[in-house]
Amino acid sequence: MQHSKREMETAAKLIDKLHEERKQMKQRIKNKNAVVMQQEQQIQQRQEHVEEASRAVQEMRREMDRKNQEVKELEGEVQIGRAKLEEA
């Protein structure tokens, strides 16, 4: 009877210990999930910034191409003007 009572107490302590470990493990998992979610949000924000920067670079390149075309047209007009002045 004494032996059985000690086994029951030991089993109860073991069960309590396992419950506590489970509780701690659940909390660790919850904490890790929170960290993962935060990291995913940061990655998403950085990806959005990269995409914004990429769009801005593309727009700047288009604008540069337009300006280069304007310069070429103006240089052509200048050459025509010089040629007319030389004829005169």
DACORSUL-V806677 format. One record per helix or strand of 2 or more residues. SS is the DSSP state (2 for helix, 1 for strand). FROM is the first residue (numbers start at 1). LEN is the number of residues. If there is no record, write none. Layout:
# DACORSUL-V806677
SS|FROM|LEN, SS|FROM|LEN
This chain:
# DACORSUL-V806677
2|2|86
